[in-house]
Amino acid sequence: MKMTRRLTLLFLCATLNIFAADTYVGTIPLWPGTPPGAKEGDAEKAQAVATAIKQGNQQPVSKNRRNIRVPIMDVYLPTKEKNTGVAMVIYCGGGYGAVCIGSEGLSVKKFLNDNGIAVFMVSYRCSPFNHPVPLWDAQRAMRIVRSQAKEFGIEPNKIGAMGFSAGGHEAATLSVHYDKPFGYKPIDAIDKVSARPDFSCLIYPVISMREELTHAGSRRNLLGASPADDLIAKLSNDEQIDKNTPPAFLAHGTADNAVKPENSERYHEACKKHGVATKLVLVKGGKHGPAMLNGKPSINRTKEEYIDSMLKWIIEIAGK
C-alpha cells in the first residue's frame, strides 16, 4: 500500500491519504445526506459538512464538542511499518451532553497509533438527542469501519469499541445491542454489515441506568427525566450480556465518586457468568476522568496505570 494511496468511500466524495506521515487521514460523515432522527435545520448542516469534507476544508476535531448535529468520524492510521491490522472505534465521554475528544480522546489516539492500532474517533450525537440516536451513530460508525477494512489496512475481525464514562456506556450499549434497530430502518449496503465490536475497552464507564448506580446526568440526557422501566432495563448493559457479547476490558478508579466502580464490576461479573472473556483493572485511588502518567493516558489522581495492561490484553484477544 503506497504512502500516497487515496480511497473513495462508497458514499463519500472526499479522499483520505492512507498512511501519511500525519496519522490523521480524513473525516467521514456517518450518514449520506440527512442523518436519521435529524432535527429541523440538520439537513442544511449535513450538506455544509459534506461540502467542507469534499473541498478538503474539514479539520480533525481537537476540542470537546457539544450540540453535535452532524455526526462524523475522524480517521487516524498508524504508519505502514507499525500497522498491526487492529482498529479501535472511540466514543469519548461527556455525560451524553458533550463528546470530550480534546480532553479525553486525543492522548489515547496517539498511544494507540504509536502502537500500530488504527483509530476512528466518533463525534456522535447526544443531547439534545435522546436514545436511540446515539446508538444509531455508534452502530453506523462500526459498520463503516468494517465495510472499508481493506481500504483502511485493518482486519475486519479485529475492530474494537472503546469508550470513556458516558462514552463507555455508548460502547457497552453497542456491545450488547449491536444488532438491535430500535426503530432504525436500513438505508444502504453498509447497514448489512455487522455492527458487533470484536472486543471492547471500557474506561470508567457508565454501565447501569438504575438510579442507585447510574450517573444521573448521563441517564437524564440519554433517556429523559422519567424513563420507562423497560427502557431502564434495556440500557442497563450489565443486564443485557449474553454469550455473544464481545470480550471486555474494563478500568475504573477505586475512588471514582462520579461513576461508581460497581458499574464496571457488574459488567465484568456478568461477562464471567456468560463465559465472555473479560479483564477488570481497578486503579487504586483513581477518581473520575482522564490524566497522563509517565507520558501515557491514565485515570485522574492515580499513580497506577491501566493502558499497558489494556494494550497487552488487546494483543492477546486480537491474536485469537
ZAFI-154704 format. One record per residue (C-alpha): residue number from 0; residue in one letter; x, y, z. Coordinates in pm, 1 decimal, m for minus. Layout:
@resi=NUM resn=a u=X v=Y w=Z
...
REM end
This chain:
@resi=0 resn=m u=0.0 v=0.0 w=0.0
@resi=1 resn=k u=164.0 v=325.7 w=m112.3
@resi=2 resn=m u=208.8 v=618.5 w=123.6
@resi=3 resn=t u=1.4 v=840.7 w=m102.6
@resi=4 resn=r u=m273.3 v=594.9 w=m186.7
@resi=5 resn=r u=m618.1 v=751.4 w=m175.0
@resi=6 resn=l u=m952.6 v=583.1 w=m140.3
@resi=7 resn=t u=m1304.5 v=686.5 w=m220.5
@resi=8 resn=l u=m1568.3 v=566.2 w=23.4
@resi=9 resn=l u=m1889.0 v=422.4 w=m114.1
@resi=10 resn=f u=m2094.2 v=723.3 w=m12.8
@resi=11 resn=l u=m1832.9 v=996.5 w=11.6
@resi=12 resn=c u=m1655.4 v=1211.7 w=m244.4
@resi=13 resn=a u=m1379.3 v=1306.3 w=m0.2
@resi=14 resn=t u=m1035.6 v=1146.7 w=m28.1
@resi=15 resn=l u=m823.2 v=1005.1 w=253.1
@resi=16 resn=n u=m444.1 v=999.3 w=237.4
@resi=17 resn=i u=m365.6 v=649.8 w=363.2
@resi=18 resn=f u=m55.1 v=601.5 w=579.9
@resi=19 resn=a u=55.0 v=962.7 w=553.4
@resi=20 resn=a u=318.6 v=1087.7 w=796.7
@resi=21 resn=d u=46.1 v=1268.3 w=989.9
@resi=22 resn=t u=m177.0 v=996.2 w=1131.7
@resi=23 resn=y u=m490.2 v=1199.6 w=1052.2
@resi=24 resn=v u=m603.4 v=1094.8 w=705.9
@resi=25 resn=g u=m953.9 v=1235.9 w=680.5
@resi=26 resn=t u=m1305.0 v=1276.8 w=815.4
@resi=27 resn=i u=m1610.8 v=1071.7 w=724.0
@resi=28 resn=p u=m1973.3 v=1174.4 w=776.2
@resi=29 resn=l u=m2157.4 v=881.2 w=931.8
@resi=30 resn=w u=m2464.8 v=926.2 w=717.1
@resi=31 resn=p u=m2517.0 v=1007.1 w=348.9
@resi=32 resn=g u=m2736.4 v=1313.9 w=340.0
@resi=33 resn=t u=m2958.4 v=1394.3 w=637.2
@resi=34 resn=p u=m2893.4 v=1171.5 w=943.1
@resi=35 resn=p u=m3183.6 v=960.6 w=1072.0
@resi=36 resn=g u=m3359.4 v=1121.9 w=1366.0
@resi=37 resn=a u=m3249.9 v=1466.6 w=1247.3
@resi=38 resn=k u=m3397.0 v=1785.0 w=1386.0
@resi=39 resn=e u=m3504.6 v=2096.4 w=1197.9
@resi=40 resn=g u=m3216.1 v=2254.7 w=1012.4
@resi=41 resn=d u=m2994.6 v=1945.3 w=1024.1
@resi=42 resn=a u=m3029.8 v=1873.3 w=651.0
@resi=43 resn=e u=m2860.9 v=2202.9 w=569.8
@resi=44 resn=k u=m2593.3 v=2142.2 w=832.5
@resi=45 resn=a u=m2522.9 v=1795.7 w=689.4
@resi=46 resn=q u=m2484.7 v=1941.7 w=340.5
@resi=47 resn=a u=m2241.9 v=2204.1 w=469.3
@resi=48 resn=v u=m2027.7 v=1941.7 w=642.1
@resi=49 resn=a u=m2027.6 v=1717.7 w=333.1
@resi=50 resn=t u=m1918.2 v=2013.1 w=119.7
@resi=51 resn=a u=m1638.0 v=2104.2 w=360.5
@resi=52 resn=i u=m1508.8 v=1747.8 w=354.7
@resi=53 resn=k u=m1528.8 v=1724.5 w=m23.6
@resi=54 resn=q u=m1337.4 v=2050.8 w=m63.7
@resi=55 resn=g u=m1070.7 v=1947.5 w=186.9
@resi=56 resn=n u=m1164.6 v=2217.3 w=437.3
@resi=57 resn=q u=m1263.4 v=1984.7 w=723.1
@resi=58 resn=q u=m1017.2 v=1972.1 w=1012.0
@resi=59 resn=p u=m996.4 v=1691.5 w=1269.0
@resi=60 resn=v u=m1180.0 v=1755.3 w=1593.6
@resi=61 resn=s u=m935.3 v=1882.3 w=1855.6
@resi=62 resn=k u=m1174.9 v=2015.1 w=2120.3
@resi=63 resn=n u=m1461.3 v=1892.3 w=2333.4
@resi=64 resn=r u=m1787.6 v=1922.4 w=2140.3
@resi=65 resn=r u=m2148.0 v=1999.9 w=2233.9
@resi=66 resn=n u=m2467.8 v=2016.7 w=2030.7
@resi=67 resn=i u=m2338.4 v=1783.9 w=1759.6
@resi=68 resn=r u=m2597.9 v=1785.3 w=1483.4
@resi=69 resn=v u=m2398.1 v=1610.8 w=1210.2
@resi=70 resn=p u=m2212.4 v=1302.2 w=1336.7
@resi=71 resn=i u=m1868.2 v=1245.2 w=1185.9
@resi=72 resn=m u=m1568.3 v=1019.2 w=1232.6
@resi=73 resn=d u=m1205.0 v=1130.1 w=1217.9
@resi=74 resn=v u=m966.8 v=864.5 w=1084.9
@resi=75 resn=y u=m614.6 v=822.6 w=1222.5
@resi=76 resn=l u=m399.0 v=545.4 w=1079.6
@resi=77 resn=p u=m60.0 v=424.1 w=1200.3
@resi=78 resn=t u=234.1 v=412.5 w=964.2
@resi=79 resn=k u=263.2 v=109.2 w=739.5
@resi=80 resn=e u=566.9 v=m6.8 w=935.7
@resi=81 resn=k u=377.2 v=m7.9 w=1267.0
@resi=82 resn=n u=38.9 v=m124.2 w=1142.2
@resi=83 resn=t u=m93.9 v=m431.1 w=1327.6
@resi=84 resn=g u=m424.6 v=m456.7 w=1144.8
@resi=85 resn=v u=m610.5 v=m382.5 w=1470.3
@resi=86 resn=a u=m854.6 v=m89.7 w=1489.7
@resi=87 resn=m u=m1033.9 v=97.8 w=1767.1
@resi=88 resn=v u=m1353.5 v=295.7 w=1725.6
@resi=89 resn=i u=m1356.0 v=550.6 w=2009.8
@resi=90 resn=y u=m1653.6 v=710.2 w=2182.3
@resi=91 resn=c u=m1542.4 v=975.9 w=2430.7
@resi=92 resn=g u=m1745.0 v=1072.0 w=2736.4
@resi=93 resn=g u=m1927.3 v=1385.1 w=2839.2
@resi=94 resn=g u=m2240.9 v=1271.7 w=3017.2
@resi=95 resn=y u=m2431.0 v=1235.5 w=2688.1
@resi=96 resn=g u=m2422.3 v=1614.7 w=2682.9
@resi=97 resn=a u=m2084.3 v=1650.8 w=2513.4
@resi=98 resn=v u=m1815.1 v=1444.4 w=2343.2
@resi=99 resn=c u=m1481.8 v=1518.4 w=2511.3
@resi=100 resn=i u=m1240.4 v=1441.4 w=2231.7
@resi=101 resn=g u=m995.5 v=1717.1 w=2322.3
@resi=102 resn=s u=m951.5 v=1629.1 w=2687.4
@resi=103 resn=e u=m1007.9 v=1255.1 w=2666.0
@resi=104 resn=g u=m959.5 v=1110.7 w=2320.3
@resi=105 resn=l u=m651.6 v=1258.7 w=2157.9
@resi=106 resn=s u=m392.3 v=1126.3 w=2401.6
@resi=107 resn=v u=m537.0 v=775.4 w=2368.8
@resi=108 resn=k u=m541.5 v=814.6 w=1991.3
@resi=109 resn=k u=m170.3 v=892.4 w=1991.2
@resi=110 resn=f u=m87.9 v=598.7 w=2218.8
@resi=111 resn=l u=m283.7 v=354.3 w=2004.7
@resi=112 resn=n u=m140.5 v=486.4 w=1676.2
@resi=113 resn=d u=210.8 v=466.9 w=1819.8
@resi=114 resn=n u=142.1 v=100.9 w=1895.1
@resi=115 resn=g u=13.3 v=21.1 w=1547.3
@resi=116 resn=i u=m361.7 v=46.3 w=1610.7
@resi=117 resn=a u=m584.7 v=244.4 w=1375.3
@resi=118 resn=v u=m819.9 v=491.2 w=1545.3
@resi=119 resn=f u=m1162.8 v=609.4 w=1437.8
@resi=120 resn=m u=m1273.0 v=898.1 w=1660.8
@resi=121 resn=v u=m1650.2 v=937.0 w=1660.4
@resi=122 resn=s u=m1837.4 v=1263.0 w=1715.6
@resi=123 resn=y u=m2173.4 v=1103.8 w=1793.2
@resi=124 resn=r u=m2497.5 v=1286.0 w=1862.6
@resi=125 resn=c u=m2605.4 v=1327.4 w=2222.4
@resi=126 resn=s u=m2815.4 v=1596.1 w=2398.3
@resi=127 resn=p u=m3048.1 v=1733.8 w=2264.0
@resi=128 resn=f u=m3083.8 v=1388.5 w=2104.2
@resi=129 resn=n u=m3204.8 v=1101.2 w=2321.7
@resi=130 resn=h u=m3188.6 v=723.8 w=2280.2
@resi=131 resn=p u=m3172.2 v=559.9 w=2029.2
@resi=132 resn=v u=m2995.0 v=827.2 w=1820.8
@resi=133 resn=p u=m2654.3 v=788.6 w=1992.8
@resi=134 resn=l u=m2670.2 v=410.2 w=1941.6
@resi=135 resn=w u=m2761.3 v=452.7 w=1574.3
@resi=136 resn=d u=m2446.8 v=663.0 w=1532.5
@resi=137 resn=a u=m2236.7 v=405.9 w=1720.0
@resi=138 resn=q u=m2366.6 v=120.7 w=1506.2
@resi=139 resn=r u=m2314.2 v=315.5 w=1186.7
@resi=140 resn=a u=m1954.4 v=402.8 w=1275.0
@resi=141 resn=m u=m1867.9 v=38.3 w=1338.8
@resi=142 resn=r u=m2033.8 v=m71.5 w=1014.7
@resi=143 resn=i u=m1844.5 v=187.7 w=811.1
@resi=144 resn=v u=m1509.7 v=84.0 w=956.3
@resi=145 resn=r u=m1575.3 v=m286.7 w=896.3
@resi=146 resn=s u=m1713.4 v=m232.0 w=546.5
@resi=147 resn=q u=m1397.2 v=m40.9 w=449.1
@resi=148 resn=a u=m1146.3 v=m254.2 w=640.8
@resi=149 resn=k u=m935.8 v=m341.2 w=336.6
@resi=150 resn=e u=m900.7 v=21.9 w=232.7
@resi=151 resn=f u=m800.6 v=120.7 w=586.2
@resi=152 resn=g u=m542.8 v=m158.7 w=608.1
@resi=153 resn=i u=m713.6 v=m329.6 w=901.8
@resi=154 resn=e u=m860.8 v=m672.9 w=967.9
@resi=155 resn=p u=m1243.2 v=m682.3 w=971.2
@resi=156 resn=n u=m1236.8 v=m920.2 w=1270.6
@resi=157 resn=k u=m1001.0 v=m706.1 w=1481.7
@resi=158 resn=i u=m1211.4 v=m395.7 w=1540.0
@resi=159 resn=g u=m1272.6 v=m283.1 w=1896.8
@resi=160 resn=a u=m1501.1 v=m25.9 w=2056.1
@resi=161 resn=m u=m1351.8 v=197.1 w=2324.5
@resi=162 resn=g u=m1544.6 v=435.0 w=2545.8
@resi=163 resn=f u=m1492.0 v=659.0 w=2845.2
@resi=164 resn=s u=m1756.8 v=742.5 w=3107.7
@resi=165 resn=a u=m2083.3 v=801.6 w=2915.7
@resi=166 resn=g u=m1888.1 v=704.9 w=2604.2
@resi=167 resn=g u=m1822.8 v=378.9 w=2787.0
@resi=168 resn=h u=m2196.7 v=336.1 w=2809.4
@resi=169 resn=e u=m2215.1 v=407.6 w=2436.3
@resi=170 resn=a u=m1953.6 v=138.3 w=2362.3
@resi=171 resn=a u=m2114.5 v=m107.5 w=2605.0
@resi=172 resn=t u=m2459.6 v=m45.4 w=2455.4
@resi=173 resn=l u=m2311.8 v=m117.4 w=2113.9
@resi=174 resn=s u=m2161.3 v=m437.5 w=2255.3
@resi=175 resn=v u=m2493.8 v=m573.0 w=2380.1
@resi=176 resn=h u=m2730.9 v=m415.8 w=2126.7
@resi=177 resn=y u=m2517.8 v=m423.8 w=1810.6
@resi=178 resn=d u=m2798.5 v=m595.6 w=1616.6
@resi=179 resn=k u=m3096.7 v=m412.4 w=1767.9
@resi=180 resn=p u=m3251.5 v=m149.6 w=1535.9
@resi=181 resn=f u=m3459.4 v=36.8 w=1798.3
@resi=182 resn=g u=m3676.4 v=167.1 w=1515.3
@resi=183 resn=y u=m3398.1 v=227.2 w=1262.8
@resi=184 resn=k u=m3464.7 v=118.3 w=904.9
@resi=185 resn=p u=m3166.2 v=26.1 w=683.3
@resi=186 resn=i u=m3082.1 v=271.4 w=407.3
@resi=187 resn=d u=m2790.8 v=114.8 w=214.9
@resi=188 resn=a u=m2547.7 v=m175.9 w=179.5
@resi=189 resn=i u=m2340.7 v=m59.6 w=477.0
@resi=190 resn=d u=m2634.0 v=m140.7 w=704.2
@resi=191 resn=k u=m2599.8 v=m506.9 w=607.5
@resi=192 resn=v u=m2254.6 v=m519.6 w=770.5
@resi=193 resn=s u=m2226.5 v=m638.1 w=1130.6
@resi=194 resn=a u=m2201.4 v=m364.2 w=1394.1
@resi=195 resn=r u=m2070.0 v=m605.7 w=1658.7
@resi=196 resn=p u=m1733.5 v=m498.0 w=1802.0
@resi=197 resn=d u=m1476.7 v=m776.7 w=1820.4
@resi=198 resn=f u=m1382.3 v=m652.7 w=2167.9
@resi=199 resn=s u=m1448.9 v=m353.6 w=2390.6
@resi=200 resn=c u=m1235.9 v=m136.4 w=2617.7
@resi=201 resn=l u=m1449.5 v=45.1 w=2875.2
@resi=202 resn=i u=m1275.8 v=309.9 w=3084.5
@resi=203 resn=y u=m1455.1 v=433.4 w=3399.7
@resi=204 resn=p u=m1777.1 v=354.5 w=3211.7
@resi=205 resn=v u=m2135.8 v=429.6 w=3296.5
@resi=206 resn=i u=m2292.2 v=84.7 w=3264.0
@resi=207 resn=s u=m2621.2 v=85.0 w=3450.7
@resi=208 resn=m u=m2920.4 v=313.8 w=3413.2
@resi=209 resn=r u=m3050.6 v=202.0 w=3752.5
@resi=210 resn=e u=m3094.7 v=504.1 w=3977.3
@resi=211 resn=e u=m2875.7 v=367.3 w=4255.6
@resi=212 resn=l u=m2578.5 v=307.8 w=4022.4
@resi=213 resn=t u=m2601.0 v=536.5 w=3722.7
@resi=214 resn=h u=m2457.8 v=879.2 w=3657.0
@resi=215 resn=a u=m2767.7 v=1096.5 w=3688.0
@resi=216 resn=g u=m2675.8 v=1344.4 w=3417.0
@resi=217 resn=s u=m2596.1 v=1073.5 w=3163.8
@resi=218 resn=r u=m2925.0 v=898.2 w=3231.0
@resi=219 resn=r u=m3125.5 v=1219.0 w=3204.2
@resi=220 resn=n u=m2958.5 v=1325.2 w=2879.4
@resi=221 resn=l u=m2997.3 v=981.1 w=2723.8
@resi=222 resn=l u=m3337.6 v=866.2 w=2849.1
@resi=223 resn=g u=m3513.8 v=1184.3 w=2960.7
@resi=224 resn=a u=m3643.1 v=1286.7 w=3301.9
@resi=225 resn=s u=m3885.5 v=996.5 w=3356.1
@resi=226 resn=p u=m3780.0 v=690.7 w=3155.7
@resi=227 resn=a u=m3995.6 v=378.8 w=3146.1
@resi=228 resn=d u=m3885.7 v=78.5 w=3349.3
@resi=229 resn=d u=m3832.4 v=m141.0 w=3043.3
@resi=230 resn=l u=m3606.8 v=120.7 w=2882.2
@resi=231 resn=i u=m3402.7 v=149.4 w=3201.2
@resi=232 resn=a u=m3355.6 v=m227.8 w=3194.7
@resi=233 resn=k u=m3261.5 v=m239.7 w=2825.7
@resi=234 resn=l u=m2999.7 v=32.0 w=2869.0
@resi=235 resn=s u=m2855.7 v=m119.0 w=3187.5
@resi=236 resn=n u=m2593.5 v=m303.0 w=2990.5
@resi=237 resn=d u=m2478.7 v=m542.6 w=3262.7
@resi=238 resn=e u=m2829.3 v=m690.4 w=3246.8
@resi=239 resn=q u=m2813.9 v=m744.0 w=2869.3
@resi=240 resn=i u=m2496.0 v=m951.0 w=2838.6
@resi=241 resn=d u=m2514.3 v=m1294.6 w=2679.0
@resi=242 resn=k u=m2269.1 v=m1547.5 w=2538.3
@resi=243 resn=n u=m2230.9 v=m1342.7 w=2217.4
@resi=244 resn=t u=m2124.2 v=m1022.8 w=2390.7
@resi=245 resn=p u=m1771.8 v=m920.4 w=2278.6
@resi=246 resn=p u=m1478.8 v=m967.8 w=2519.3
@resi=247 resn=a u=m1437.6 v=m670.0 w=2750.4
@resi=248 resn=f u=m1150.4 v=m489.3 w=2919.3
@resi=249 resn=l u=m1256.5 v=m251.3 w=3195.7
@resi=250 resn=a u=m1059.9 v=2.4 w=3400.8
@resi=251 resn=h u=m1206.8 v=204.3 w=3685.6
@resi=252 resn=g u=m1067.5 v=416.5 w=3967.7
@resi=253 resn=t u=m1147.0 v=290.2 w=4316.4
@resi=254 resn=a u=m1219.2 v=646.0 w=4438.0
@resi=255 resn=d u=m1448.2 v=743.8 w=4149.6
@resi=256 resn=n u=m1734.9 v=939.1 w=4305.0
@resi=257 resn=a u=m1895.0 v=1041.1 w=3974.1
@resi=258 resn=v u=m1944.0 v=694.7 w=3825.0
@resi=259 resn=k u=m1933.9 v=421.8 w=4086.5
@resi=260 resn=p u=m1681.9 v=139.0 w=4028.8
@resi=261 resn=e u=m1971.4 v=m104.0 w=4075.4
@resi=262 resn=n u=m2066.9 v=m20.2 w=3717.0
@resi=263 resn=s u=m1752.1 v=m187.2 w=3584.9
@resi=264 resn=e u=m1766.2 v=m463.1 w=3844.2
@resi=265 resn=r u=m2119.6 v=m562.4 w=3743.7
@resi=266 resn=y u=m2034.8 v=m571.3 w=3374.4
@resi=267 resn=h u=m1724.1 v=m778.1 w=3449.5
@resi=268 resn=e u=m1915.2 v=m1026.1 w=3663.9
@resi=269 resn=a u=m2194.1 v=m1058.6 w=3407.3
@resi=270 resn=c u=m1936.7 v=m1133.8 w=3137.4
@resi=271 resn=k u=m1784.7 v=m1407.5 w=3352.2
@resi=272 resn=k u=m2129.8 v=m1552.3 w=3421.4
@resi=273 resn=h u=m2195.0 v=m1588.7 w=3048.4
@resi=274 resn=g u=m1849.3 v=m1716.2 w=2955.5
@resi=275 resn=v u=m1733.8 v=m1393.4 w=2792.1
@resi=276 resn=a u=m1362.9 v=m1316.3 w=2818.3
@resi=277 resn=t u=m1312.1 v=m1017.1 w=3046.7
@resi=278 resn=k u=m1046.6 v=m832.2 w=3243.9
@resi=279 resn=l u=m1107.6 v=m569.1 w=3511.4
@resi=280 resn=v u=m837.3 v=m333.3 w=3637.4
@resi=281 resn=l u=m933.8 v=m138.5 w=3949.1
@resi=282 resn=v u=m694.1 v=154.4 w=3966.5
@resi=283 resn=k u=m613.6 v=236.2 w=4328.8
@resi=284 resn=g u=m715.4 v=588.0 w=4432.1
@resi=285 resn=g u=m831.5 v=679.6 w=4083.9
@resi=286 resn=k u=m1103.4 v=940.4 w=4054.4
@resi=287 resn=h u=m1316.5 v=1020.8 w=3750.1
@resi=288 resn=g u=m1170.8 v=1149.3 w=3429.1
@resi=289 resn=p u=m854.0 v=1132.0 w=3220.2
@resi=290 resn=a u=m497.0 v=1214.8 w=3312.2
@resi=291 resn=m u=m143.8 v=1142.7 w=3195.8
@resi=292 resn=l u=102.0 v=925.5 w=3387.9
@resi=293 resn=n u=460.5 v=882.8 w=3270.7
@resi=294 resn=g u=359.4 v=1020.1 w=2933.4
@resi=295 resn=k u=74.0 v=772.3 w=2887.1
@resi=296 resn=p u=m305.1 v=802.4 w=2917.1
@resi=297 resn=s u=m420.7 v=734.3 w=3270.0
@resi=298 resn=i u=m704.3 v=790.4 w=3516.7
@resi=299 resn=n u=m730.7 v=1105.7 w=3726.2
@resi=300 resn=r u=m548.8 v=1119.0 w=4061.7
@resi=301 resn=t u=m373.4 v=785.4 w=4046.2
@resi=302 resn=k u=m16.5 v=662.6 w=4034.8
@resi=303 resn=e u=m112.3 v=332.1 w=3876.4
@resi=304 resn=e u=m159.0 v=267.8 w=3505.1
@resi=305 resn=y u=m409.0 v=73.0 w=3301.2
@resi=306 resn=i u=m308.6 v=146.0 w=2942.9
@resi=307 resn=d u=m19.9 v=m101.4 w=2912.7
@resi=308 resn=s u=m240.4 v=m374.3 w=3058.8
@resi=309 resn=m u=m508.3 v=m282.5 w=2807.7
@resi=310 resn=l u=m264.3 v=m296.1 w=2516.6
@resi=311 resn=k u=m136.5 v=m638.0 w=2622.0
@resi=312 resn=w u=m496.1 v=m761.1 w=2654.9
@resi=313 resn=i u=m588.1 v=m629.3 w=2308.3
@resi=314 resn=i u=m291.2 v=m806.9 w=2152.0
@resi=315 resn=e u=m393.7 v=m1132.0 w=2321.3
@resi=316 resn=i u=m759.4 v=m1101.4 w=2219.8
@resi=317 resn=a u=m688.6 v=m989.7 w=1864.4
@resi=318 resn=g u=m446.6 v=m1277.8 w=1817.7
@resi=319 resn=k u=m708.3 v=m1544.7 w=1894.7
REM end
